């Protein structure tokens, strides 16, 4: 449901979906890296 809503919003805004998806992928990758690094730092 969330992905469909996001696609609709991107289409309405007129922004390139591919560019947005690529940007989202980068943000997700950064979030995953942060999430993976935080527990290690916390345990330290």
ABEGO torsion letter per residue (X at the ends): XAAAAAAAAAAAAGBBAAAAAAAAAAAAAAAAAAAAAAAAAAAX
